[in-house]
Structures are given as C-alpha cells and as structure tokens.
Amino acid sequence: MDHQTLLSRVLKQPDYVQKLNTSNWQALISQAYSTDTICKLAQLIYTDSLKKYIPDSIHWHFKSALILTESHQIDVNICMDKIIKSLSGVGIKPILLKGAAYQASSLKAGKGRIFNDVDFYIPKDKLNTIEQILLWSGWSYGEISNYDMAYYKEWAHELPPLSHSSPCLTIDVHHNLIPVTSRITIPIEKLEQEANISADPRFKILSTRDMILHSAVHLFLGEEFENSFRDLNDIYFLLEEALDTQPKFIESLKSRAKELNIEFILEYCLSQINYFYGSLPGINQPEIKVKNKITDKLFNIVLDPEYKLSQKSALLYKVANFMLFVRAHYLKMPLNILLKHTLHKWRAGEKSPQTHG
C-alpha cells in the first residue's frame, strides 16, 4: 500500500495543485522547506499554466525559490570552472556525482536541485596527485584535527571537504562510493567502465543505472536523514525519466544491482519509491522482497516529511533516526574500528566527521 504525502503527490503530479485549499498550501510549503525541495517545487508548479491556482499570499515563496535557483546555478558554474582550471594539466575527466551530475546532465532531477558541495570521483591511484594539485591551486581543508584527517585517509571513501580561497562551493573528492571499512564491497571499476561524457563535456557522469544505485547507496546506507526525502525524490525523477525511454529499465537496474552486490539496497529503494509515489512500470510492490521489514518501516518514518514536522510523532521520528544511525555505522565499520572511533570521539567531546555520499 502506498502512502503519498501531499508533497510527493504534487511533485509527481504538479497539476494536483488545482485541488488544494488554503490549509493544503500551508502544509505543502512547510513540507517543501523541511525537505529542501522548495526550489524543485517552484520549478514544477510556478508555471504559466499552474501559477493561477497559487494563492496570492504564497507566490513570494516560489518567486524567491526561483531566484535562489538561478543564483545557485551561477555558483555551481563558478565551482566547476575552478575544478577544471585546477585539474587542466592532469588529463583526467572527473566523474560528477549526485546533484552536480544531475545538473551537468540536464536531467529532470537536477532542475531546482540545491546542494552545498560539488561531489566528484577520482580513481584511487590518482588521488594523491589530485589532492596535491588541488592544494596548490587554492583549495584547502581548513581546520581539521590530525585524527579526523587520518579518519578520512584510512577509513573514509573521500577526502575531507575542500574550500577555495575565493568564493566558491566546497568540493568532495571521492575515491570510492562507500567507506573502505564497509562490510559491503562495490567493484568501483565497473562503474568507471560505464561512465559517460556529460552534457558538459569537461566532466563524466555515471551511467543512469549507476547514478540511481549510487544515490540509493548514499541514502540507504546513510546515517543522517535531514535531506533524505529530497534524495528519494531525486531517485524517483531519475527512474521516471529512464522509464520514459526504456520500458524494461527496472530489469536492467536489478541486474546491475546484483552485479555490484547491492541488491538489498535497491529493494529498500524500490519499496520506498512505491510507498511514497505509487507504482512505476516494472516496480510491483508484492515482488519487492526487502531484507528486513522493520528496517523498511523505519525508512517509511524517517523519509516522511509529515513525521518530520509532526510534534505528535517527534519521539517516533527520533527513535527511527537513531536506529538507522546505529545500523549505518554497523554496516560501515567493523566493530573494533567503530569502538576505537567512538571512544576517541567521546574523550574528545566531538562529533564524527561528516561524510557526504
């Protein structure tokens, strides 16, 4: 049984706004802000055919969101120019990931997608060279402890976030899609082999199915869920766009997930897509066999903007977040490393370094 929230229903079917009353509009705006999808929503419904259904008191939200989207695109372009300028002599095309990849590919998922950093992948054997070139080119790590630097270098799947000396988005340089300590191993070379040149020819992007699977890995192995609904919505639009031209895309996606040893992650992903957006061609809820039904239910809760905003559900929402936080660390770190890391952070009174998938 699906559970389309007001927000997921409108994102899937923008003309549904014709049926909204004042109370619905307030709820929709609240859900969009809480999930960081207000700019996406503005792109879909603040159009010549639909804006007449928007109450006068609501218009400013969408006007502001469209201005923010234009400004953000300029920031992204500046950051990408700086990356290419820094790496111009290396002869490597970085593989863009997540939000930057969606925008560079002119995908529907990228329209109105706001992000704080540009993620890209570099092969592990080129990482030290790329790191030094970036540091020589005005990028820096800022303040970071020796322990946290070692954490990134030894256990993480990326370098610490890098900022430029001039105004620019931060960048996350990945050498894998999941931490090297993870109980799950993804043969990263297979993703490299299927990578394509993006609409911006200076960069590469993952194949569509690998793009979806990477987003699913980031979401369903993640330990933080502040923007989890936004990330699920990305996957929904990627699936919808792929299915428009490839009716049997889901079969190909399942085959690829099996090849990459992440079938169980895809099952959770398809289950949540069905739950929040209803069925898509090739996704039949009874055929989805999630690894753990309790975990699936926990994802129902943390992904739901209605739970996130409801005071009545606040405790349940926090408990679900905590349980999935523990699960993520269990999957990403062997017990001996997890205990060592937790003990160090407890003594130091710090939070774990935050990684971005």
C-alpha positions as CSV (number, residue, x, y, z in Angstrom):
1,M,0.0,0.0,0.0
2,D,1.4,3.4,-0.9
3,H,1.4,6.5,1.3
4,Q,1.7,9.5,-0.9
5,T,2.3,12.6,1.2
6,L,0.9,15.9,-0.1
7,L,4.4,16.9,-1.2
8,S,5.2,13.6,-3.1
9,R,1.8,13.7,-4.8
10,V,2.4,17.3,-6.1
11,L,6.0,16.5,-7.1
12,K,4.7,13.5,-9.1
13,Q,1.6,15.3,-10.5
14,P,2.1,19.1,-10.4
15,D,-1.5,19.8,-11.7
16,Y,-2.8,18.3,-8.4
17,V,-2.3,21.9,-7.0
18,Q,-5.7,22.7,-8.7
19,K,-7.4,20.8,-5.8
20,L,-5.6,22.4,-2.9
21,N,-7.2,24.7,-0.3
22,T,-5.5,27.2,1.9
23,S,-4.7,24.7,4.6
24,N,-3.2,22.3,2.0
25,W,-1.0,25.1,0.6
26,Q,0.4,25.9,4.0
27,A,1.2,22.2,4.6
28,L,2.8,21.9,1.2
29,I,5.1,24.9,1.7
30,S,6.1,23.5,5.2
31,Q,6.9,20.1,3.8
32,A,8.9,21.6,0.9
33,Y,11.0,23.8,3.2
34,S,11.6,21.0,5.6
35,T,12.9,18.6,2.9
36,D,14.9,21.2,0.9
37,T,12.6,20.7,-2.1
38,I,11.1,24.2,-2.3
39,C,13.2,25.1,-5.4
40,K,12.2,21.9,-7.1
41,L,8.6,22.5,-6.3
42,A,8.8,26.0,-7.7
43,Q,10.3,24.7,-11.0
44,L,7.3,22.3,-11.3
45,I,4.3,24.4,-10.3
46,Y,5.3,28.1,-10.7
47,T,4.5,27.9,-14.4
48,D,2.2,29.9,-16.8
49,S,-0.5,27.1,-16.6
50,L,-0.4,26.5,-12.8
51,K,0.5,29.7,-11.1
52,K,-3.1,31.0,-11.3
53,Y,-4.0,28.3,-8.7
54,I,-1.5,29.5,-6.2
55,P,-2.9,31.9,-3.5
56,D,-1.5,35.4,-3.7
57,S,0.0,35.1,-0.2
58,I,2.0,32.1,-1.3
59,H,3.6,33.5,-4.5
60,W,6.6,35.0,-2.8
61,H,7.9,31.6,-1.7
62,F,8.2,30.4,-5.2
63,K,9.5,33.7,-6.6
64,S,12.3,33.6,-4.0
65,A,12.9,29.9,-4.8
66,L,13.4,30.6,-8.5
67,I,15.8,33.5,-7.7
68,L,17.8,31.2,-5.4
69,T,17.9,28.5,-8.1
70,E,19.4,31.0,-10.7
71,S,21.9,32.2,-8.1
72,H,22.8,28.6,-7.2
73,Q,23.4,27.7,-10.8
74,I,25.9,30.6,-11.1
75,D,27.7,29.3,-8.0
76,V,27.8,25.8,-9.4
77,N,29.2,27.0,-12.7
78,I,31.9,29.0,-10.9
79,C,32.9,26.0,-8.9
80,M,33.1,23.7,-11.9
81,D,35.2,26.2,-13.7
82,K,37.6,26.3,-10.8
83,I,37.8,22.5,-10.6
84,I,38.6,22.2,-14.3
85,K,41.2,25.0,-14.1
86,S,42.8,23.2,-11.2
87,L,42.9,19.9,-13.0
88,S,43.6,21.1,-16.5
89,G,47.1,19.6,-16.8
90,V,46.3,16.2,-15.3
91,G,44.4,14.7,-18.3
92,I,41.6,13.3,-16.1
93,K,37.9,14.0,-16.5
94,P,36.3,13.9,-13.0
95,I,33.1,11.9,-12.7
96,L,30.5,14.1,-11.2
97,L,28.2,12.6,-8.6
98,K,24.7,13.4,-7.2
99,G,23.4,17.0,-7.5
100,A,26.2,18.2,-9.7
101,A,25.8,15.2,-12.0
102,Y,22.1,15.8,-12.4
103,Q,22.6,19.4,-13.3
104,A,25.5,18.8,-15.7
105,S,23.4,16.1,-17.4
106,S,20.4,18.4,-17.8
107,L,18.3,15.7,-16.1
108,K,14.9,16.5,-14.6
109,A,16.3,15.5,-11.2
110,G,18.7,18.5,-11.5
111,K,16.1,21.2,-12.1
112,G,15.7,23.1,-8.8
113,R,18.1,20.8,-7.0
114,I,20.1,22.8,-4.4
115,F,23.3,21.4,-2.9
116,N,26.2,22.8,-0.8
117,D,29.1,21.0,-2.4
118,V,30.2,19.5,-5.7
119,D,31.0,15.8,-5.4
120,F,33.2,14.1,-7.9
121,Y,35.0,10.8,-8.2
122,I,38.7,10.3,-9.0
123,P,40.4,6.8,-9.3
124,K,42.2,5.8,-6.1
125,D,45.6,5.6,-7.8
126,K,45.3,9.2,-8.9
127,L,44.1,10.5,-5.6
128,N,47.4,11.7,-4.1
129,T,48.3,13.6,-7.3
130,I,44.9,15.2,-7.5
131,E,45.0,16.2,-3.8
132,Q,48.3,17.9,-4.2
133,I,47.3,19.8,-7.3
134,L,44.1,21.0,-5.7
135,L,46.0,22.2,-2.6
136,W,48.5,24.0,-4.9
137,S,45.6,25.6,-6.8
138,G,44.0,27.4,-3.8
139,W,41.9,24.7,-2.3
140,S,42.3,23.9,1.4
141,Y,40.9,21.7,4.2
142,G,40.6,24.5,6.8
143,E,40.8,23.4,10.4
144,I,40.9,19.7,10.8
145,S,42.4,17.6,13.6
146,N,45.2,15.0,12.9
147,Y,42.7,12.3,14.0
148,D,40.0,13.4,11.6
149,M,42.5,13.7,8.7
150,A,43.6,10.1,9.4
151,Y,40.0,9.1,9.7
152,Y,39.3,10.3,6.1
153,K,42.6,8.9,4.7
154,E,42.4,5.5,6.2
155,W,38.7,4.7,6.6
156,A,36.5,7.1,4.5
157,H,35.6,7.0,0.8
158,E,36.6,10.6,0.2
159,L,39.0,13.4,1.1
160,P,37.9,15.9,3.7
161,P,35.8,18.7,2.2
162,L,37.9,21.3,0.3
163,S,37.2,25.0,0.2
164,H,38.7,27.5,-2.3
165,S,40.5,30.7,-1.3
166,S,38.0,32.7,-3.4
167,P,34.2,32.4,-3.0
168,C,33.1,29.0,-4.2
169,L,31.1,25.9,-3.2
170,T,33.1,23.3,-1.3
171,I,34.1,20.1,-3.1
172,D,34.1,16.5,-2.0
173,V,36.7,14.3,-3.8
174,H,35.7,10.7,-3.8
175,H,37.8,7.6,-4.5
176,N,35.0,5.2,-3.7
177,L,31.2,5.2,-3.2
178,I,31.3,3.8,0.3
179,P,33.9,3.7,3.2
180,V,36.7,1.3,2.6
181,T,35.9,-0.2,6.0
182,S,32.4,-1.1,5.0
183,R,31.0,-4.7,5.2
184,I,29.8,-4.2,1.7
185,T,32.2,-4.0,-1.3
186,I,31.3,-2.4,-4.5
187,P,33.6,-3.1,-7.5
188,I,34.1,0.6,-8.4
189,E,36.0,-0.2,-11.6
190,K,32.7,-1.5,-13.1
191,L,31.1,1.9,-12.6
192,E,34.1,3.6,-14.2
193,Q,33.8,1.4,-17.2
194,E,30.2,2.6,-17.9
195,A,30.7,6.3,-17.2
196,N,29.8,8.6,-20.0
197,I,30.7,12.2,-21.0
198,S,28.1,14.6,-19.6
199,A,26.2,17.4,-21.3
200,D,29.1,19.5,-20.0
201,P,31.9,17.7,-21.9
202,R,34.6,18.7,-19.4
203,F,33.2,16.1,-17.0
204,K,32.0,12.5,-17.0
205,I,28.9,11.1,-15.2
206,L,27.9,7.6,-14.1
207,S,25.5,5.7,-16.4
208,T,21.9,6.3,-15.5
209,R,21.5,3.0,-13.6
210,D,24.8,3.5,-11.7
211,M,23.7,7.1,-10.9
212,I,20.5,5.7,-9.4
213,L,22.3,2.9,-7.5
214,H,24.9,5.4,-6.1
215,S,22.1,7.6,-4.9
216,A,20.4,4.6,-3.3
217,V,23.6,3.5,-1.6
218,H,24.1,7.0,-0.2
219,L,20.5,7.2,1.1
220,F,20.0,3.6,2.4
221,L,23.5,3.2,4.0
222,G,23.4,6.8,5.3
223,E,23.4,7.8,9.0
224,E,21.8,11.2,8.6
225,F,18.3,11.8,7.1
226,E,17.9,15.6,7.2
227,N,17.6,15.7,3.4
228,S,16.5,12.1,2.8
229,F,13.2,12.8,1.2
230,R,14.9,15.1,-1.3
231,D,17.3,12.3,-2.1
232,L,14.5,9.9,-2.6
233,N,12.8,12.4,-4.9
234,D,16.0,12.6,-7.0
235,I,15.8,8.8,-7.5
236,Y,12.1,9.0,-8.4
237,F,12.8,11.5,-11.2
238,L,15.8,9.6,-12.4
239,L,13.6,6.4,-12.6
240,E,10.7,8.2,-14.2
241,E,13.0,9.8,-16.9
242,A,14.7,6.5,-17.6
243,L,11.4,4.6,-17.9
244,D,10.1,7.1,-20.4
245,T,12.6,5.8,-23.0
246,Q,13.5,2.3,-21.6
247,P,10.3,0.4,-20.6
248,K,12.4,-2.5,-19.2
249,F,14.8,-0.3,-17.3
250,I,13.9,-1.8,-14.0
251,E,15.1,-5.2,-15.1
252,S,18.4,-3.7,-16.2
253,L,18.7,-1.9,-12.9
254,K,18.1,-5.0,-10.9
255,S,20.7,-6.9,-12.9
256,R,23.2,-4.2,-12.3
257,A,22.5,-4.1,-8.5
258,K,23.2,-7.9,-8.4
259,E,26.4,-7.4,-10.3
260,L,27.5,-4.7,-7.8
261,N,26.5,-6.8,-4.7
262,I,23.9,-4.2,-3.6
263,E,20.6,-6.0,-4.4
264,F,19.3,-5.5,-0.9
265,I,19.8,-1.7,-1.1
266,L,17.9,-1.5,-4.4
267,E,15.0,-3.4,-2.8
268,Y,14.7,-0.9,0.0
269,C,14.9,1.9,-2.6
270,L,12.1,0.5,-4.8
271,S,10.0,-0.2,-1.7
272,Q,10.2,3.4,-0.6
273,I,9.6,4.7,-4.1
274,N,6.4,2.6,-4.3
275,Y,5.4,3.7,-0.8
276,F,5.7,7.5,-1.4
277,Y,5.0,7.8,-5.2
278,G,2.9,4.8,-6.0
279,S,3.8,2.2,-8.6
280,L,6.0,2.8,-11.6
281,P,6.3,0.5,-14.6
282,G,8.3,-2.6,-13.7
283,I,8.0,-2.0,-9.9
284,N,5.4,-4.3,-8.4
285,Q,5.2,-3.9,-4.6
286,P,4.3,-7.6,-4.0
287,E,7.5,-8.6,-5.8
288,I,9.8,-6.4,-3.7
289,K,11.5,-8.5,-1.1
290,V,13.2,-6.2,1.4
291,K,15.9,-7.7,3.6
292,N,14.3,-6.6,6.8
293,K,10.7,-5.4,7.1
294,I,11.4,-3.5,10.4
295,T,14.2,-1.5,8.7
296,D,11.9,-0.8,5.7
297,K,9.3,0.6,8.2
298,L,12.0,2.8,9.8
299,F,12.7,4.2,6.4
300,N,9.0,4.9,5.9
301,I,9.2,7.1,9.0
302,V,12.5,9.0,8.5
303,L,11.7,9.7,4.9
304,D,8.2,11.1,5.6
305,P,8.0,14.9,5.8
306,E,4.7,14.6,7.7
307,Y,6.5,12.6,10.5
308,K,9.4,15.1,10.4
309,L,7.0,18.1,11.0
310,S,4.6,16.4,13.5
311,Q,5.0,17.1,17.2
312,K,2.9,14.1,18.0
313,S,5.4,11.9,16.0
314,A,8.5,13.6,17.2
315,L,9.6,10.8,19.6
316,L,9.0,8.0,17.0
317,Y,10.8,10.0,14.4
318,K,13.9,10.4,16.7
319,V,13.9,6.7,17.6
320,A,13.7,5.7,13.9
321,N,16.6,8.1,13.1
322,F,18.7,6.7,15.9
323,M,18.1,3.1,15.0
324,L,19.1,3.7,11.4
325,F,22.1,5.7,12.6
326,V,23.3,2.7,14.5
327,R,22.6,0.4,11.6
328,A,24.6,2.6,9.2
329,H,27.7,2.6,11.5
330,Y,27.4,-1.2,11.9
331,L,27.4,-1.7,8.1
332,K,30.2,0.8,7.5
333,M,32.6,-0.1,10.3
334,P,33.9,-3.3,11.8
335,L,33.2,-3.4,15.5
336,N,36.9,-2.9,16.5
337,I,37.2,0.3,14.5
338,L,33.8,1.5,15.5
339,L,34.6,1.1,19.2
340,K,38.0,2.8,18.8
341,H,36.5,5.7,16.8
342,T,33.6,6.1,19.3
343,L,35.9,6.1,22.3
344,H,38.2,8.7,20.8
345,K,35.3,11.0,19.9
346,W,33.8,10.5,23.4
347,R,37.0,11.5,25.0
348,A,37.4,14.5,22.7
349,G,33.8,15.5,23.1
350,E,33.4,15.8,19.3
351,K,31.1,14.5,16.6
352,S,32.2,12.1,13.9
353,P,33.5,13.7,10.7
354,Q,30.5,14.0,8.4
355,T,30.9,12.4,5.0
356,H,28.8,13.1,2.0
357,G,27.8,10.3,-0.3
